[in-house]
Amino acid sequence: MESGSAERDLARERERLQFIIDGAGLGTWEWDVRTNRTEFNETWASMLGYTLAELTPYDYGTWANLVHPDDLARAEAALADCLSGRSENYECEFRMRHKDGHWVWILDQGRVMTRDSTGRPSLMFGTHTDISRLKRSEEELRRGLEEKELLLRETHHRIKNNIASIASLLSLQAGYVTSPEAQSALNEALSRVRSMQTLYTKMLSAHENVRDVSVPGYLTELTDSVVGLFPTAAAVTVEKRLAPITLDAKRLFPLGIILNELLTNAMKYAFQGRARGRIEISLDPGAGRAVFSVRDDGIGLPLDLDPSAPRGFGLTLVRILSEQLGGAARFESAGGTKVTVDFPA
């Protein structure tokens, strides 16, 4: 009685397992590693457009002959890892040839069920899952992302070219005006435009992206560009101490404008009546923050200047952009001018 009950329980368990396999649409295979004989279910064959009768007699070679030649070595290497015990489970994605000639993407998974007394594999069991639809979706997504990336890069190139055109027009106009005030205003505008141009050039250079731009690289190029606009550039020594960190373009852009404004102010006002001058630019990382500062050894800030409410457009812009970065600008005037911006990095 007990034996009959156990057999019925086993039969029900097999029926339940078969129901799960059929419901999931899984192809199953059993491989006797010693004899090379294999057993497949009908779903295994139908995934490839066959009936089991059409594949008879079948063995390991039946599977190997249907796998895409470019994928076979990789699949067999994964099998070898499982058979040797280097990997507990076997899993591989590959293409198999359908009866009508097209390729079907298969996810093949399995494991060794039994080993002999010496540890050699005896029987292996596994399943096939048709993942062709998933692969098509992945390919469509990949192509869509490539198209969007190409469009984005083209847009950036157009913006970069437009910025270059604006910079050229400002430079040309500055060469024609005779008023010192007008020429100064045009040069300041040109300097701001060039800070944007430098960032776009940096982002579009090899392998740069808007999420991970080198801060030292960008600020160094921008510094050279801004200082080079002034005829007194050769008389000013610029020292840079910039930690090797990266920032996304959204934060790097305002930081570049801040540097542009501070350098412009220093070059215009700090060294009046002097033959030479010095500017120090530093960027130091902290615990989740960065400290950026520009210091000169010039004449210092005007005595009547209130740093919390600066009158000039440039310093007002520095304060606003510092707040946009989530930080604050601190102005000091001792032995020159020093402006420090502490912000989350």
C-alpha positions in Angstrom: 0.0 0.0 0.0 2.8 2.4 1.0 4.7 1.6 -2.2 1.6 2.3 -4.4 1.0 5.6 -2.6 4.5 6.7 -3.1 4.3 5.9 -6.8 1.1 7.9 -7.1 2.8 10.8 -5.3 5.7 10.6 -7.7 3.5 10.4 -10.7 1.6 13.5 -9.5 4.8 15.4 -8.9 6.1 14.5 -12.4 2.7 15.6 -13.9 3.0 18.9 -11.9 6.5 19.5 -13.1 5.6 18.7 -16.7 2.7 21.2 -16.4 5.0 23.9 -15.2 7.5 23.2 -18.1 4.8 23.2 -20.7 3.2 26.3 -19.3 6.6 28.1 -19.4 7.2 27.1 -22.9 10.5 25.5 -22.1 12.4 23.0 -24.2 14.0 20.3 -22.1 17.1 18.2 -22.8 18.8 15.3 -21.1 22.3 14.4 -22.0 24.0 11.1 -21.0 27.6 12.3 -21.0 29.0 8.8 -21.1 27.1 7.5 -24.2 26.5 10.9 -25.8 22.8 10.1 -26.1 20.3 12.9 -25.7 16.6 13.3 -25.1 14.6 16.3 -26.0 10.9 17.2 -25.6 8.6 18.4 -28.4 9.0 22.0 -27.4 12.8 21.8 -27.8 12.2 20.7 -31.4 9.3 23.0 -32.2 11.3 26.1 -31.2 13.3 25.4 -34.3 10.4 24.5 -36.5 10.9 20.7 -36.2 9.1 17.7 -34.8 11.1 15.2 -32.7 10.5 12.6 -35.4 12.3 14.9 -37.9 15.4 15.1 -35.7 15.5 11.3 -35.0 18.0 9.8 -34.3 19.4 12.6 -32.2 22.4 12.9 -29.9 24.9 15.6 -28.8 25.7 16.3 -32.5 22.1 17.2 -33.2 22.4 20.2 -30.9 25.9 21.1 -32.0 25.1 21.0 -35.7 22.2 23.5 -35.2 24.1 26.0 -33.1 25.5 29.0 -35.0 29.2 28.4 -35.9 30.2 31.7 -34.3 28.5 30.8 -31.0 29.4 27.1 -30.7 32.9 27.5 -29.2 31.5 29.8 -26.5 28.7 27.4 -25.7 31.0 24.4 -25.5 33.4 26.3 -23.2 30.5 27.1 -20.8 29.5 23.4 -20.9 33.1 22.3 -20.2 33.2 24.6 -17.1 30.0 22.9 -15.8 31.2 19.4 -16.6 34.6 20.0 -14.9 33.0 21.4 -11.8 34.5 24.9 -12.2 30.9 26.2 -12.5 27.9 24.7 -10.7 25.5 25.8 -13.3 25.6 26.0 -17.1 24.2 29.1 -18.9 24.8 30.4 -22.3 23.0 32.5 -25.0 23.4 31.5 -28.6 21.7 31.2 -32.0 20.3 28.0 -33.4 19.2 27.5 -37.0 15.5 27.2 -37.6 14.1 24.8 -40.1 13.2 27.6 -42.5 16.8 29.0 -42.3 16.5 32.0 -39.9 18.3 32.1 -36.5 16.6 31.7 -33.2 18.1 33.1 -30.0 18.2 30.5 -27.2 18.9 30.8 -23.5 20.4 27.4 -22.6 20.6 26.6 -18.9 21.4 23.3 -17.1 23.5 21.5 -14.5 25.1 18.1 -13.9 22.5 15.8 -12.2 24.8 12.8 -11.4 28.5 12.0 -11.2 30.2 8.6 -10.9 32.3 7.6 -7.9 35.4 9.3 -9.4 33.5 12.6 -9.9 33.1 12.3 -13.6 29.7 13.7 -14.9 27.2 11.0 -15.9 23.9 12.8 -16.6 23.2 16.5 -17.4 19.7 18.1 -17.6 18.7 21.5 -18.9 16.2 23.8 -20.6 16.0 26.0 -23.7 14.1 29.3 -23.6 13.4 31.2 -26.9 14.7 34.7 -26.2 14.4 36.0 -29.8 11.8 38.6 -29.0 14.0 39.9 -26.1 17.0 40.1 -28.4 15.0 42.0 -31.0 13.9 44.4 -28.4 17.5 44.8 -27.1 18.7 45.5 -30.7 15.9 48.0 -31.3 16.7 49.7 -28.1 20.5 49.8 -28.9 19.8 51.3 -32.4 17.4 53.8 -30.8 20.1 54.9 -28.3 22.7 55.1 -31.1 20.4 57.3 -33.1 19.7 59.5 -30.1 23.4 59.7 -29.2 24.2 60.7 -32.8 21.5 63.3 -32.8 22.7 64.7 -29.5 26.3 64.9 -30.7 25.2 66.6 -33.9 23.2 69.1 -31.8 26.3 69.7 -29.6 28.4 70.3 -32.7 25.9 72.8 -34.0 25.8 74.6 -30.7 29.6 74.6 -30.6 29.7 76.1 -34.1 27.1 78.7 -33.3 29.1 79.7 -30.2 32.3 80.0 -32.3 30.4 82.3 -34.7 29.2 84.5 -31.9 32.8 84.7 -30.5 34.1 85.6 -34.0 31.5 88.4 -34.4 32.3 89.8 -30.9 36.0 89.7 -31.6 35.5 91.4 -35.0 33.3 94.1 -33.5 35.8 94.7 -30.7 38.5 95.5 -33.3 36.4 98.2 -34.8 35.2 100.2 -31.8 37.2 103.1 -30.6 35.5 103.6 -27.2 37.6 101.9 -24.4 34.3 101.3 -22.5 32.7 99.6 -25.4 35.8 97.6 -26.2 36.0 96.4 -22.6 32.3 95.4 -22.6 32.8 93.4 -25.8 35.9 91.7 -24.5 34.1 90.7 -21.3 31.2 89.3 -23.4 33.7 87.5 -25.6 35.4 86.0 -22.6 32.1 84.6 -21.3 31.3 83.1 -24.7 34.7 81.5 -24.9 34.2 79.8 -21.5 31.1 78.1 -23.0 33.0 77.3 -26.2 35.8 75.7 -24.2 33.3 73.5 -22.3 31.6 72.3 -25.4 35.0 71.6 -27.1 36.0 69.5 -24.0 32.7 67.5 -24.0 33.0 66.7 -27.7 36.6 65.7 -27.5 37.6 62.0 -27.5 35.4 59.9 -25.1 34.3 62.9 -23.0 30.6 63.1 -22.0 28.3 65.5 -20.2 28.4 63.4 -17.0 32.1 63.0 -16.5 34.2 66.0 -17.6 37.7 66.6 -16.3 37.7 69.7 -14.1 41.5 70.4 -14.3 41.5 70.0 -18.1 38.6 72.3 -18.6 39.7 75.0 -16.1 43.3 75.0 -17.4 42.1 75.5 -21.0 39.7 78.2 -19.9 42.3 80.0 -17.8 44.7 80.2 -20.7 42.0 81.4 -23.0 40.8 84.2 -20.7 44.2 85.5 -19.6 45.4 85.4 -23.2 42.7 88.0 -24.1 44.7 90.7 -22.2 47.8 92.5 -23.6 49.4 92.3 -20.1 49.1 88.4 -20.0 52.9 88.0 -20.3 53.4 90.0 -17.1 51.1 87.9 -15.0 52.1 84.5 -13.5 49.3 82.0 -13.1 49.7 79.1 -10.8 47.1 76.2 -10.9 46.6 73.6 -8.3 43.6 71.6 -9.5 42.7 68.2 -8.0 42.0 65.5 -10.5 38.2 65.3 -10.1 35.4 65.2 -12.6 32.0 67.0 -12.7 29.0 66.8 -14.9 28.5 69.7 -17.4 25.6 71.1 -15.5 27.9 72.0 -12.6 31.0 72.6 -14.5 29.4 75.3 -16.7 28.7 77.8 -13.8 32.1 77.0 -12.3 33.7 78.0 -15.6 31.7 81.3 -15.7 32.8 82.0 -12.1 36.5 81.5 -13.0 36.0 83.6 -16.1 34.6 86.6 -14.1 37.3 86.4 -11.4 40.1 86.2 -13.8 38.7 89.0 -15.9 38.4 91.2 -12.8 42.0 90.3 -11.7 43.5 91.1 -15.1 41.6 94.4 -15.4 42.0 95.8 -11.9 44.3 93.9 -9.6 47.7 95.0 -11.0 47.1 98.6 -11.9 50.4 100.6 -11.7 52.5 97.4 -11.3 54.9 95.7 -13.7 54.0 92.2 -12.7 51.3 90.2 -10.9 50.5 86.7 -9.7 47.2 84.7 -9.7 46.7 81.4 -7.9 43.8 79.0 -8.8 43.1 76.0 -6.7 40.5 73.2 -6.4 40.6 70.9 -3.4 38.3 68.0 -2.8 36.7 67.4 0.6 34.1 65.0 2.1 31.5 65.2 -0.6 32.4 68.8 -1.3 34.9 70.8 -3.3 36.7 74.1 -2.5 37.5 76.3 -5.4 39.4 79.6 -5.0 41.0 82.3 -7.1 43.6 84.6 -5.4 45.7 87.4 -6.7 48.4 89.5 -5.0 47.0 92.8 -6.3 45.6 95.9 -4.7 42.6 94.1 -3.1 38.9 94.9 -3.2 37.6 98.5 -2.9 37.3 99.5 0.8 33.6 100.4 0.3 32.6 97.1 -1.3 30.0 95.0 0.5 30.7 91.4 -0.6 27.2 90.3 0.3 25.8 92.9 -2.1 28.4 93.6 -4.8 27.7 96.4 -7.2 29.4 95.1 -10.3 27.8 92.7 -12.7 30.7 90.3 -12.6 30.8 89.8 -8.8 27.0 89.6 -8.7 27.2 86.8 -11.3 29.8 85.0 -9.1 27.5 85.1 -6.1 24.4 83.9 -8.1 26.3 81.1 -9.8 27.8 80.0 -6.5 24.3 79.6 -5.0 23.3 77.7 -8.2 26.1 75.3 -7.4 24.6 74.8 -4.0 27.4 76.7 -2.3 28.4 80.2 -1.4 31.1 82.6 -2.4 33.4 84.2 0.2 35.3 87.4 -0.6 38.6 88.3 1.2 40.9 91.2 0.8 44.3 90.8 2.5 47.4 91.0 0.5 45.3 91.0 -2.6 41.9 89.5 -3.4 40.8 86.0 -2.7 37.4 84.5 -3.6 36.5 81.0 -2.4 33.5 78.9 -3.5 32.6 75.9 -1.4 30.1 73.6 -3.1 28.9 70.0 -3.1 31.0 67.8 -5.5 
